[in-house]
Amino acid sequence: MAFLYPFRVAVRSILHEKWINLLSILTIAAGILFTAITVLCLYNGDVATKKLPEKFSMMLYLKDNLSQEDLENIMNTTKKDEAVKAVKYIPKDKALEELKSTVKDTEYILDGLDENPLPDSIEVKLKDEAVGPETAKKLTSDLMKINGINEIEYGEKFLASIYSLIVGMKSIGIIFVVIMSAGMIFVCYSTVKILFYRKNREIETYKLLGATRGFIRAPFIIEGAVIGFCGGLLSLGGILSLYYIVIFRLSQTIPLFNAIVFPINISLFLPLAGLLIGITGAAIAIGRIRY
Amino acid sequence: MIHFQEVSKHYNNQTALRKITFSVEKGDLVFITGQSGSGKTTLLKLIYLAEKPDEGNISIAGWEIEKLKESDIPVLRRNIGVVFQDFRLLNNRSVFENVALALRIRGVNDKELKIRVFESLKIVNLRHRADSYIDELSGGEQQRVAIARAIVSEPTIILADEPTGNVDPDTSTGIIRTLNDINARGVTILIATHNRELFRHSGRRVLRLDHGDLTGEEIG
């Protein structure tokens, strides 16, 4: 079967140059493993960020002795804003009850109070996709123009810090993944290039005998693909070991590790990623064959 | 089949071939002779497109060389069987694999490939050495492997560059007899040699080269 010939040549070359190929496989495996761990961290950061909007709310503290008409005006104007999902009026008595239930064990702190010091307030929940420092800042600026609102609080600095941290981590993560991918392609490129130079005379003979570019290229592309695929397989083994030996065991004793999300199905694509990296590196290494 | 019209080739201001004009018709067996450095190998290289002419026109099997696209080069080369002066055999492969390579390049299936390779090895008396590696063979045996590889694909043209350069007189006679037999099947053959004994009394056309000039033509 003629189409099997490039595979036979590739296998023979892989076995003949086993040390250089093994070194490339291990390098690619380490690269993919580190990249996968980075992506796993980014993914977990993203999951944590998605939970943030559920807990986020803005508090509108109202002036004392507000008329019913002013209150309704504030409620309606706030609801109309496209970033707002829900508004809830909290009278100062209820706020005090909530405060008391929160400080249940140290209720004596509130014993000295003759009257309720808390103002009436409105809790504003934003739509999930709208939660962010810019939207909260703009909404605050718009709502402060309404008569009857004394103060708006939403943990401005905390929100801005969290979002800066997430954006920063994502940027660093993406840069890391790009650099690692380029590095792995370069490893595969170098390996195939060395093999290509070593077989220079053989390739010249192929050309003189009338071999097509595809015939010459195929064994090298297969060799690159095998190197990349094996690297991907090893990294899959590494990441599964990391999960089952480290994260899974630790999560049984340390609750923090329970929060780590491990998308096991996606990790099965690692060998495929290795395959693509291998093929790309090999294709660049061979370049254009000239007659 | 092969037409050279005022063809010149230079290497670093040195003239390898100067305004060469000749034709070889289909089914001819032609010897090219001359001393070392007379331009025999360059002439063959121009035919199998390892070199391009600096001047003049070349036509091979109906293909105009100057109009040839790069992608056409392997197609044309598959019509030509070459016995290279340095053999160009792959030392890390067996005799069988070296001869089979010419057929693998052409996509011949394994069954037919096996039959044809053994036929070719039989022609050059090397069937018993099919599993040997190239560096286990003598110079003469390596030369015969190169001939087997050139004929196995049944090309329309065979170019042989000093095909008897490393063999004893008996083997040399055998190789020429083999090339004559192949020529009898209608294959066009060009043999470059400095050994006059090969074409003496052969009754074949002989082109004589001297320092890049085609100085004469005779019947051997």
Interface residues (C-beta under 8 A of the other chain):
Chain A: M1 A2 Y5 H16 R201 E202 E204 T205 Y206 K207 L208 L209 G210 A211 T212 F215 R290 Y291
Chain B: Y48 L49 A50 E70 I73 P74 V75 L76 R77 R78 N79 I80 V82 F84 R88 L90 N92 L101 A102 R104 I105 R106 G107 V108 N109 D110 R149
